Amino acid sequence: MNARPLARQIELEPASLNGHGPDAAPSSAAEPSAPDAVEFEELYDRVLSRLRRDLVVERERRGDLAGSYFH
């Protein structure tokens, strides 16, 4: 009887680990550069704006445009 392996071994190249392998250099994420900080702020502003729009849409859908201001 020939036994087939249940799983096959996959060899990963270091580049496919995106810098997260055991030999990865320390990340500079603790100190973002100025362009990274600007990109983060823009992303944060876009996400916050989207969440606010979604909240207004949800309140309109429920008929609660004033929120809890008049309760």
N, CA, C and O atoms as a Maestro MAE file, in Angstrom:
{
 s_m_m2io_version
 :::
 2.0.0
}

f_m_ct {
 s_m_title
 :::
 protein
 m_atom[284] {
  # First column is atom index #
  i_m_mmod_type
  r_m_x_coord
  r_m_y_coord
  r_m_z_coord
  i_m_residue_number
  s_m_chain_name
  s_m_pdb_residue_name
  s_m_pdb_atom_name
  i_m_atomic_number
  :::
  1 25 0.837 -1.173 0.000 1 A "MET " " N  " 7
  2 3 0.000 0.000 0.000 1 A "MET " " CA " 6
  3 2 0.892 1.249 0.000 1 A "MET " " C  " 6
  4 15 1.781 1.375 0.841 1 A "MET " " O  " 8
  5 25 0.658 2.157 -0.928 2 A "ASN " " N  " 7
  6 3 1.416 3.401 -1.004 2 A "ASN " " CA " 6
  7 2 0.688 4.483 -0.228 2 A "ASN " " C  " 6
  8 15 -0.469 4.784 -0.522 2 A "ASN " " O  " 8
  9 25 1.334 5.058 0.737 3 A "ALA " " N  " 7
  10 3 0.737 6.138 1.527 3 A "ALA " " CA " 6
  11 2 1.085 7.475 0.879 3 A "ALA " " C  " 6
  12 15 2.255 7.780 0.649 3 A "ALA " " O  " 8
  13 25 0.071 8.254 0.593 4 A "ARG " " N  " 7
  14 3 0.284 9.589 0.039 4 A "ARG " " CA " 6
  15 2 0.443 10.570 1.191 4 A "ARG " " C  " 6
  16 15 -0.218 10.423 2.219 4 A "ARG " " O  " 8
  17 25 1.290 11.548 1.040 5 A "PRO " " N  " 7
  18 3 1.413 12.555 2.108 5 A "PRO " " CA " 6
  19 2 0.119 13.365 2.195 5 A "PRO " " C  " 6
  20 15 -0.510 13.662 1.179 5 A "PRO " " O  " 8
  21 25 -0.267 13.717 3.427 6 A "LEU " " N  " 7
  22 3 -1.485 14.491 3.624 6 A "LEU " " CA " 6
  23 2 -1.311 15.945 3.204 6 A "LEU " " C  " 6
  24 15 -2.270 16.595 2.789 6 A "LEU " " O  " 8
  25 25 -0.125 16.437 3.308 7 A "ALA " " N  " 7
  26 3 0.137 17.817 2.910 7 A "ALA " " CA " 6
  27 2 1.475 17.850 2.196 7 A "ALA " " C  " 6
  28 15 2.341 17.008 2.433 7 A "ALA " " O  " 8
  29 25 1.631 18.805 1.342 8 A "ARG " " N  " 7
  30 3 2.915 18.925 0.672 8 A "ARG " " CA " 6
  31 2 3.684 20.087 1.288 8 A "ARG " " C  " 6
  32 15 3.096 21.056 1.769 8 A "ARG " " O  " 8
  33 25 4.969 19.975 1.263 9 A "GLN " " N  " 7
  34 3 5.828 20.996 1.837 9 A "GLN " " CA " 6
  35 2 6.002 22.108 0.815 9 A "GLN " " C  " 6
  36 15 6.243 21.849 -0.364 9 A "GLN " " O  " 8
  37 25 5.881 23.328 1.267 10 A "ILE " " N  " 7
  38 3 6.011 24.480 0.391 10 A "ILE " " CA " 6
  39 2 7.249 25.257 0.811 10 A "ILE " " C  " 6
  40 15 7.387 25.641 1.972 10 A "ILE " " O  " 8
  41 25 8.128 25.480 -0.119 11 A "GLU " " N  " 7
  42 3 9.326 26.264 0.145 11 A "GLU " " CA " 6
  43 2 9.021 27.725 -0.170 11 A "GLU " " C  " 6
  44 15 8.578 28.050 -1.272 11 A "GLU " " O  " 8
  45 25 9.260 28.598 0.796 12 A "LEU " " N  " 7
  46 3 9.027 30.022 0.592 12 A "LEU " " CA " 6
  47 2 10.345 30.741 0.382 12 A "LEU " " C  " 6
  48 15 11.338 30.472 1.058 12 A "LEU " " O  " 8
  49 25 10.329 31.650 -0.560 13 A "GLU " " N  " 7
  50 3 11.492 32.485 -0.774 13 A "GLU " " CA " 6
  51 2 11.440 33.629 0.237 13 A "GLU " " C  " 6
  52 15 10.353 34.070 0.608 13 A "GLU " " O  " 8
  53 25 12.588 34.110 0.685 14 A "PRO " " N  " 7
  54 3 12.582 35.201 1.673 14 A "PRO " " CA " 6
  55 2 11.786 36.415 1.216 14 A "PRO " " C  " 6
  56 15 11.176 37.085 2.049 14 A "PRO " " O  " 8
  57 25 11.771 36.719 -0.066 15 A "ALA " " N  " 7
  58 3 11.044 37.886 -0.553 15 A "ALA " " CA " 6
  59 2 9.541 37.723 -0.366 15 A "ALA " " C  " 6
  60 15 8.824 38.715 -0.235 15 A "ALA " " O  " 8
  61 25 9.057 36.484 -0.352 16 A "SER " " N  " 7
  62 3 7.622 36.290 -0.234 16 A "SER " " CA " 6
  63 2 7.128 36.462 1.195 16 A "SER " " C  " 6
  64 15 5.920 36.440 1.430 16 A "SER " " O  " 8
  65 25 8.034 36.633 2.158 17 A "LEU " " N  " 7
  66 3 7.630 36.829 3.545 17 A "LEU " " CA " 6
  67 2 7.415 38.301 3.866 17 A "LEU " " C  " 6
  68 15 7.046 38.632 4.993 17 A "LEU " " O  " 8
  69 25 7.633 39.179 2.920 18 A "ASN " " N  " 7
  70 3 7.429 40.613 3.085 18 A "ASN " " CA " 6
  71 2 8.156 41.180 4.295 18 A "ASN " " C  " 6
  72 15 7.623 42.034 5.004 18 A "ASN " " O  " 8
  73 25 9.356 40.711 4.525 19 A "GLY " " N  " 7
  74 3 10.148 41.244 5.619 19 A "GLY " " CA " 6
  75 2 9.756 40.742 6.990 19 A "GLY " " C  " 6
  76 15 10.156 41.334 7.992 19 A "GLY " " O  " 8
  77 25 8.982 39.664 7.069 20 A "HIS " " N  " 7
  78 3 8.529 39.156 8.356 20 A "HIS " " CA " 6
  79 2 9.186 37.845 8.734 20 A "HIS " " C  " 6
  80 15 8.733 37.179 9.666 20 A "HIS " " O  " 8
  81 25 10.222 37.463 8.050 21 A "GLY " " N  " 7
  82 3 10.897 36.209 8.342 21 A "GLY " " CA " 6
  83 2 11.826 36.351 9.539 21 A "GLY " " C  " 6
  84 15 11.956 37.440 10.098 21 A "GLY " " O  " 8
  85 25 12.469 35.262 9.936 22 A "PRO " " N  " 7
  86 3 13.340 35.310 11.110 22 A "PRO " " CA " 6
  87 2 14.562 36.203 10.925 22 A "PRO " " C  " 6
  88 15 15.136 36.669 11.909 22 A "PRO " " O  " 8
  89 25 14.963 36.445 9.699 23 A "ASP " " N  " 7
  90 3 16.134 37.287 9.437 23 A "ASP " " CA " 6
  91 2 15.751 38.711 9.060 23 A "ASP " " C  " 6
  92 15 16.576 39.447 8.520 23 A "ASP " " O  " 8
  93 25 14.518 39.107 9.334 24 A "ALA " " N  " 7
  94 3 14.036 40.427 8.931 24 A "ALA " " CA " 6
  95 2 14.723 41.518 9.737 24 A "ALA " " C  " 6
  96 15 14.995 41.359 10.927 24 A "ALA " " O  " 8
  97 25 14.993 42.609 9.075 25 A "ALA " " N  " 7
  98 3 15.580 43.755 9.762 25 A "ALA " " CA " 6
  99 2 14.517 44.419 10.620 25 A "ALA " " C  " 6
  100 15 13.334 44.340 10.290 25 A "ALA " " O  " 8
  101 25 14.901 45.069 11.707 26 A "PRO " " N  " 7
  102 3 13.910 45.756 12.552 26 A "PRO " " CA " 6
  103 2 13.146 46.789 11.750 26 A "PRO " " C  " 6
  104 15 13.705 47.455 10.879 26 A "PRO " " O  " 8
  105 25 11.894 46.914 12.044 27 A "SER " " N  " 7
  106 3 11.024 47.830 11.319 27 A "SER " " CA " 6
  107 2 11.226 49.253 11.817 27 A "SER " " C  " 6
  108 15 11.541 49.474 12.987 27 A "SER " " O  " 8
  109 25 11.045 50.200 10.933 28 A "SER " " N  " 7
  110 3 11.116 51.603 11.330 28 A "SER " " CA " 6
  111 2 9.708 52.153 11.543 28 A "SER " " C  " 6
  112 15 9.494 53.361 11.443 28 A "SER " " O  " 8
  113 25 8.762 51.292 11.830 29 A "ALA " " N  " 7
  114 3 7.375 51.719 12.011 29 A "ALA " " CA " 6
  115 2 7.201 52.579 13.249 29 A "ALA " " C  " 6
  116 15 6.260 53.370 13.313 29 A "ALA " " O  " 8
  117 25 8.066 52.451 14.220 30 A "ALA " " N  " 7
  118 3 7.949 53.251 15.434 30 A "ALA " " CA " 6
  119 2 8.215 54.726 15.154 30 A "ALA " " C  " 6
  120 15 7.708 55.594 15.864 30 A "ALA " " O  " 8
  121 25 8.995 55.006 14.141 31 A "GLU " " N  " 7
  122 3 9.315 56.378 13.779 31 A "GLU " " CA " 6
  123 2 8.981 56.601 12.309 31 A "GLU " " C  " 6
  124 15 9.864 56.508 11.456 31 A "GLU " " O  " 8
  125 25 7.708 56.896 11.999 32 A "PRO " " N  " 7
  126 3 7.351 57.086 10.590 32 A "PRO " " CA " 6
  127 2 8.011 58.333 10.025 32 A "PRO " " C  " 6
  128 15 8.179 59.338 10.716 32 A "PRO " " O  " 8
  129 25 8.375 58.245 8.777 33 A "SER " " N  " 7
  130 3 8.958 59.411 8.128 33 A "SER " " CA " 6
  131 2 7.863 60.426 7.837 33 A "SER " " C  " 6
  132 15 6.678 60.113 7.950 33 A "SER " " O  " 8
  133 25 8.248 61.614 7.471 34 A "ALA " " N  " 7
  134 3 7.272 62.679 7.233 34 A "ALA " " CA " 6
  135 2 6.257 62.306 6.158 34 A "ALA " " C  " 6
  136 15 5.065 62.518 6.376 34 A "ALA " " O  " 8
  137 25 6.662 61.759 5.002 35 A "PRO " " N  " 7
  138 3 5.654 61.377 4.000 35 A "PRO " " CA " 6
  139 2 4.701 60.299 4.518 35 A "PRO " " C  " 6
  140 15 3.512 60.321 4.199 35 A "PRO " " O  " 8
  141 25 5.220 59.344 5.325 36 A "ASP " " N  " 7
  142 3 4.347 58.313 5.869 36 A "ASP " " CA " 6
  143 2 3.325 58.916 6.818 36 A "ASP " " C  " 6
  144 15 2.164 58.507 6.823 36 A "ASP " " O  " 8
  145 25 3.749 59.890 7.623 37 A "ALA " " N  " 7
  146 3 2.838 60.540 8.555 37 A "ALA " " CA " 6
  147 2 1.747 61.295 7.804 37 A "ALA " " C  " 6
  148 15 0.584 61.277 8.206 37 A "ALA " " O  " 8
  149 25 2.120 61.953 6.720 38 A "VAL " " N  " 7
  150 3 1.141 62.688 5.915 38 A "VAL " " CA " 6
  151 2 0.148 61.716 5.286 38 A "VAL " " C  " 6
  152 15 -1.056 61.969 5.284 38 A "VAL " " O  " 8
  153 25 0.652 60.603 4.752 39 A "GLU " " N  " 7
  154 3 -0.240 59.609 4.148 39 A "GLU " " CA " 6
  155 2 -1.174 59.027 5.195 39 A "GLU " " C  " 6
  156 15 -2.350 58.796 4.915 39 A "GLU " " O  " 8
  157 25 -0.660 58.784 6.408 40 A "PHE " " N  " 7
  158 3 -1.497 58.252 7.476 40 A "PHE " " CA " 6
  159 2 -2.591 59.247 7.839 40 A "PHE " " C  " 6
  160 15 -3.747 58.859 8.005 40 A "PHE " " O  " 8
  161 25 -2.244 60.519 7.962 41 A "GLU " " N  " 7
  162 3 -3.236 61.538 8.296 41 A "GLU " " CA " 6
  163 2 -4.325 61.617 7.224 41 A "GLU " " C  " 6
  164 15 -5.506 61.742 7.547 41 A "GLU " " O  " 8
  165 25 -3.931 61.544 5.949 42 A "GLU " " N  " 7
  166 3 -4.918 61.584 4.871 42 A "GLU " " CA " 6
  167 2 -5.827 60.371 4.920 42 A "GLU " " C  " 6
  168 15 -7.039 60.494 4.746 42 A "GLU " " O  " 8
  169 25 -5.253 59.202 5.155 43 A "LEU " " N  " 7
  170 3 -6.050 57.982 5.259 43 A "LEU " " CA " 6
  171 2 -6.996 58.070 6.448 43 A "LEU " " C  " 6
  172 15 -8.170 57.718 6.337 43 A "LEU " " O  " 8
  173 25 -6.492 58.535 7.579 44 A "TYR " " N  " 7
  174 3 -7.317 58.682 8.786 44 A "TYR " " CA " 6
  175 2 -8.487 59.623 8.518 44 A "TYR " " C  " 6
  176 15 -9.622 59.323 8.889 44 A "TYR " " O  " 8
  177 25 -8.218 60.760 7.874 45 A "ASP " " N  " 7
  178 3 -9.282 61.717 7.562 45 A "ASP " " CA " 6
  179 2 -10.332 61.113 6.635 45 A "ASP " " C  " 6
  180 15 -11.529 61.336 6.818 45 A "ASP " " O  " 8
  181 25 -9.879 60.342 5.633 46 A "ARG " " N  " 7
  182 3 -10.835 59.711 4.715 46 A "ARG " " CA " 6
  183 2 -11.695 58.675 5.423 46 A "ARG " " C  " 6
  184 15 -12.900 58.596 5.183 46 A "ARG " " O  " 8
  185 25 -11.079 57.877 6.297 47 A "VAL " " N  " 7
  186 3 -11.841 56.864 7.029 47 A "VAL " " CA " 6
  187 2 -12.836 57.534 7.968 47 A "VAL " " C  " 6
  188 15 -13.990 57.113 8.050 47 A "VAL " " O  " 8
  189 25 -12.400 58.569 8.673 48 A "LEU " " N  " 7
  190 3 -13.286 59.278 9.589 48 A "LEU " " CA " 6
  191 2 -14.456 59.912 8.840 48 A "LEU " " C  " 6
  192 15 -15.594 59.856 9.307 48 A "LEU " " O  " 8
  193 25 -14.185 60.511 7.692 49 A "SER " " N  " 7
  194 3 -15.262 61.106 6.881 49 A "SER " " CA " 6
  195 2 -16.242 60.042 6.428 49 A "SER " " C  " 6
  196 15 -17.453 60.259 6.457 49 A "SER " " O  " 8
  197 25 -15.736 58.905 6.016 50 A "ARG " " N  " 7
  198 3 -16.604 57.811 5.567 50 A "ARG " " CA " 6
  199 2 -17.486 57.314 6.706 50 A "ARG " " C  " 6
  200 15 -18.677 57.070 6.511 50 A "ARG " " O  " 8
  201 25 -16.907 57.164 7.889 51 A "LEU " " N  " 7
  202 3 -17.691 56.713 9.041 51 A "LEU " " CA " 6
  203 2 -18.778 57.721 9.402 51 A "LEU " " C  " 6
  204 15 -19.894 57.335 9.749 51 A "LEU " " O  " 8
  205 25 -18.457 59.007 9.324 52 A "ARG " " N  " 7
  206 3 -19.471 60.034 9.600 52 A "ARG " " CA " 6
  207 2 -20.604 59.974 8.583 52 A "ARG " " C  " 6
  208 15 -21.776 60.052 8.951 52 A "ARG " " O  " 8
  209 25 -20.255 59.835 7.297 53 A "ARG " " N  " 7
  210 3 -21.302 59.731 6.262 53 A "ARG " " CA " 6
  211 2 -22.167 58.508 6.492 53 A "ARG " " C  " 6
  212 15 -23.392 58.577 6.382 53 A "ARG " " O  " 8
  213 25 -21.528 57.377 6.813 54 A "ASP " " N  " 7
  214 3 -22.295 56.154 7.066 54 A "ASP " " CA " 6
  215 2 -23.216 56.314 8.263 54 A "ASP " " C  " 6
  216 15 -24.331 55.791 8.260 54 A "ASP " " O  " 8
  217 25 -22.761 57.039 9.296 55 A "LEU " " N  " 7
  218 3 -23.598 57.267 10.467 55 A "LEU " " CA " 6
  219 2 -24.819 58.103 10.110 55 A "LEU " " C  " 6
  220 15 -25.925 57.809 10.564 55 A "LEU " " O  " 8
  221 25 -24.631 59.145 9.299 56 A "VAL " " N  " 7
  222 3 -25.759 59.980 8.874 56 A "VAL " " CA " 6
  223 2 -26.742 59.158 8.050 56 A "VAL " " C  " 6
  224 15 -27.954 59.275 8.233 56 A "VAL " " O  " 8
  225 25 -26.234 58.335 7.150 57 A "VAL " " N  " 7
  226 3 -27.106 57.490 6.325 57 A "VAL " " CA " 6
  227 2 -27.906 56.532 7.210 57 A "VAL " " C  " 6
  228 15 -29.101 56.334 6.992 57 A "VAL " " O  " 8
  229 25 -27.250 55.941 8.202 58 A "GLU " " N  " 7
  230 3 -27.942 55.018 9.108 58 A "GLU " " CA " 6
  231 2 -29.004 55.741 9.927 58 A "GLU " " C  " 6
  232 15 -30.096 55.210 10.130 58 A "GLU " " O  " 8
  233 25 -28.697 56.939 10.395 59 A "ARG " " N  " 7
  234 3 -29.697 57.710 11.155 59 A "ARG " " CA " 6
  235 2 -30.857 58.112 10.264 59 A "ARG " " C  " 6
  236 15 -32.005 58.086 10.709 59 A "ARG " " O  " 8
  237 25 -30.591 58.484 9.016 60 A "GLU " " N  " 7
  238 3 -31.673 58.807 8.089 60 A "GLU " " CA " 6
  239 2 -32.553 57.588 7.859 60 A "GLU " " C  " 6
  240 15 -33.779 57.694 7.814 60 A "GLU " " O  " 8
  241 25 -31.919 56.433 7.714 61 A "ARG " " N  " 7
  242 3 -32.676 55.206 7.480 61 A "ARG " " CA " 6
  243 2 -33.601 54.890 8.656 61 A "ARG " " C  " 6
  244 15 -34.722 54.420 8.461 61 A "ARG " " O  " 8
  245 25 -33.127 55.149 9.877 62 A "ARG " " N  " 7
  246 3 -33.936 54.865 11.068 62 A "ARG " " CA " 6
  247 2 -34.865 56.015 11.419 62 A "ARG " " C  " 6
  248 15 -35.720 55.856 12.291 62 A "ARG " " O  " 8
  249 25 -34.731 57.161 10.778 63 A "GLY " " N  " 7
  250 3 -35.565 58.310 11.088 63 A "GLY " " CA " 6
  251 2 -35.107 59.016 12.351 63 A "GLY " " C  " 6
  252 15 -35.906 59.682 13.009 63 A "GLY " " O  " 8
  253 25 -33.848 58.882 12.698 64 A "ASP " " N  " 7
  254 3 -33.304 59.463 13.932 64 A "ASP " " CA " 6
  255 2 -32.189 60.427 13.568 64 A "ASP " " C  " 6
  256 15 -31.027 60.196 13.900 64 A "ASP " " O  " 8
  257 25 -32.543 61.501 12.889 65 A "LEU " " N  " 7
  258 3 -31.522 62.435 12.416 65 A "LEU " " CA " 6
  259 2 -30.874 63.233 13.546 65 A "LEU " " C  " 6
  260 15 -29.722 63.648 13.419 65 A "LEU " " O  " 8
  261 25 -31.594 63.454 14.649 66 A "ALA " " N  " 7
  262 3 -31.055 64.236 15.737 66 A "ALA " " CA " 6
  263 2 -30.210 63.406 16.693 66 A "ALA " " C  " 6
  264 15 -29.574 63.955 17.593 66 A "ALA " " O  " 8
  265 25 -30.196 62.116 16.512 67 A "GLY " " N  " 7
  266 3 -29.447 61.265 17.428 67 A "GLY " " CA " 6
  267 2 -30.099 61.270 18.792 67 A "GLY " " C  " 6
  268 15 -31.320 61.155 18.891 67 A "GLY " " O  " 8
  269 25 -29.321 61.399 19.831 68 A "SER " " N  " 7
  270 3 -29.882 61.383 21.189 68 A "SER " " CA " 6
  271 2 -29.974 62.791 21.789 68 A "SER " " C  " 6
  272 15 -30.083 62.935 23.007 68 A "SER " " O  " 8
  273 25 -29.932 63.823 20.953 69 A "TYR " " N  " 7
  274 3 -29.971 65.187 21.453 69 A "TYR " " CA " 6
  275 2 -31.316 65.553 22.077 69 A "TYR " " C  " 6
  276 15 -31.342 66.328 23.033 69 A "TYR " " O  " 8
  277 25 -32.416 65.034 21.583 70 A "PHE " " N  " 7
  278 3 -33.738 65.437 22.042 70 A "PHE " " CA " 6
  279 2 -34.440 64.340 22.826 70 A "PHE " " C  " 6
  280 15 -35.667 64.356 22.928 70 A "PHE " " O  " 8
  281 25 -33.718 63.413 23.367 71 A "HIS " " N  " 7
  282 3 -34.356 62.337 24.123 71 A "HIS " " CA " 6
  283 2 -34.360 62.637 25.576 71 A "HIS " " C  " 6
  284 15 -34.859 61.838 26.370 71 A "HIS " " O  " 8
  :::
 }
 m_bond[283] {
  # First column is bond index #
  i_m_from
  i_m_to
  i_m_order
  :::
  1 1 2 1
  2 2 3 1
  3 3 4 2
  4 3 5 1
  5 5 6 1
  6 6 7 1
  7 7 8 2
  8 7 9 1
  9 9 10 1
  10 10 11 1
  11 11 12 2
  12 11 13 1
  13 13 14 1
  14 14 15 1
  15 15 16 2
  16 15 17 1
  17 17 18 1
  18 18 19 1
  19 19 20 2
  20 19 21 1
  21 21 22 1
  22 22 23 1
  23 23 24 2
  24 23 25 1
  25 25 26 1
  26 26 27 1
  27 27 28 2
  28 27 29 1
  29 29 30 1
  30 30 31 1
  31 31 32 2
  32 31 33 1
  33 33 34 1
  34 34 35 1
  35 35 36 2
  36 35 37 1
  37 37 38 1
  38 38 39 1
  39 39 40 2
  40 39 41 1
  41 41 42 1
  42 42 43 1
  43 43 44 2
  44 43 45 1
  45 45 46 1
  46 46 47 1
  47 47 48 2
  48 47 49 1
  49 49 50 1
  50 50 51 1
  51 51 52 2
  52 51 53 1
  53 53 54 1
  54 54 55 1
  55 55 56 2
  56 55 57 1
  57 57 58 1
  58 58 59 1
  59 59 60 2
  60 59 61 1
  61 61 62 1
  62 62 63 1
  63 63 64 2
  64 63 65 1
  65 65 66 1
  66 66 67 1
  67 67 68 2
  68 67 69 1
  69 69 70 1
  70 70 71 1
  71 71 72 2
  72 71 73 1
  73 73 74 1
  74 74 75 1
  75 75 76 2
  76 75 77 1
  77 77 78 1
  78 78 79 1
  79 79 80 2
  80 79 81 1
  81 81 82 1
  82 82 83 1
  83 83 84 2
  84 83 85 1
  85 85 86 1
  86 86 87 1
  87 87 88 2
  88 87 89 1
  89 89 90 1
  90 90 91 1
  91 91 92 2
  92 91 93 1
  93 93 94 1
  94 94 95 1
  95 95 96 2
  96 95 97 1
  97 97 98 1
  98 98 99 1
  99 99 100 2
  100 99 101 1
  101 101 102 1
  102 102 103 1
  103 103 104 2
  104 103 105 1
  105 105 106 1
  106 106 107 1
  107 107 108 2
  108 107 109 1
  109 109 110 1
  110 110 111 1
  111 111 112 2
  112 111 113 1
  113 113 114 1
  114 114 115 1
  115 115 116 2
  116 115 117 1
  117 117 118 1
  118 118 119 1
  119 119 120 2
  120 119 121 1
  121 121 122 1
  122 122 123 1
  123 123 124 2
  124 123 125 1
  125 125 126 1
  126 126 127 1
  127 127 128 2
  128 127 129 1
  129 129 130 1
  130 130 131 1
  131 131 132 2
  132 131 133 1
  133 133 134 1
  134 134 135 1
  135 135 136 2
  136 135 137 1
  137 137 138 1
  138 138 139 1
  139 139 140 2
  140 139 141 1
  141 141 142 1
  142 142 143 1
  143 143 144 2
  144 143 145 1
  145 145 146 1
  146 146 147 1
  147 147 148 2
  148 147 149 1
  149 149 150 1
  150 150 151 1
  151 151 152 2
  152 151 153 1
  153 153 154 1
  154 154 155 1
  155 155 156 2
  156 155 157 1
  157 157 158 1
  158 158 159 1
  159 159 160 2
  160 159 161 1
  161 161 162 1
  162 162 163 1
  163 163 164 2
  164 163 165 1
  165 165 166 1
  166 166 167 1
  167 167 168 2
  168 167 169 1
  169 169 170 1
  170 170 171 1
  171 171 172 2
  172 171 173 1
  173 173 174 1
  174 174 175 1
  175 175 176 2
  176 175 177 1
  177 177 178 1
  178 178 179 1
  179 179 180 2
  180 179 181 1
  181 181 182 1
  182 182 183 1
  183 183 184 2
  184 183 185 1
  185 185 186 1
  186 186 187 1
  187 187 188 2
  188 187 189 1
  189 189 190 1
  190 190 191 1
  191 191 192 2
  192 191 193 1
  193 193 194 1
  194 194 195 1
  195 195 196 2
  196 195 197 1
  197 197 198 1
  198 198 199 1
  199 199 200 2
  200 199 201 1
  201 201 202 1
  202 202 203 1
  203 203 204 2
  204 203 205 1
  205 205 206 1
  206 206 207 1
  207 207 208 2
  208 207 209 1
  209 209 210 1
  210 210 211 1
  211 211 212 2
  212 211 213 1
  213 213 214 1
  214 214 215 1
  215 215 216 2
  216 215 217 1
  217 217 218 1
  218 218 219 1
  219 219 220 2
  220 219 221 1
  221 221 222 1
  222 222 223 1
  223 223 224 2
  224 223 225 1
  225 225 226 1
  226 226 227 1
  227 227 228 2
  228 227 229 1
  229 229 230 1
  230 230 231 1
  231 231 232 2
  232 231 233 1
  233 233 234 1
  234 234 235 1
  235 235 236 2
  236 235 237 1
  237 237 238 1
  238 238 239 1
  239 239 240 2
  240 239 241 1
  241 241 242 1
  242 242 243 1
  243 243 244 2
  244 243 245 1
  245 245 246 1
  246 246 247 1
  247 247 248 2
  248 247 249 1
  249 249 250 1
  250 250 251 1
  251 251 252 2
  252 251 253 1
  253 253 254 1
  254 254 255 1
  255 255 256 2
  256 255 257 1
  257 257 258 1
  258 258 259 1
  259 259 260 2
  260 259 261 1
  261 261 262 1
  262 262 263 1
  263 263 264 2
  264 263 265 1
  265 265 266 1
  266 266 267 1
  267 267 268 2
  268 267 269 1
  269 269 270 1
  270 270 271 1
  271 271 272 2
  272 271 273 1
  273 273 274 1
  274 274 275 1
  275 275 276 2
  276 275 277 1
  277 277 278 1
  278 278 279 1
  279 279 280 2
  280 279 281 1
  281 281 282 1
  282 282 283 1
  283 283 284 2
  :::
 }
}
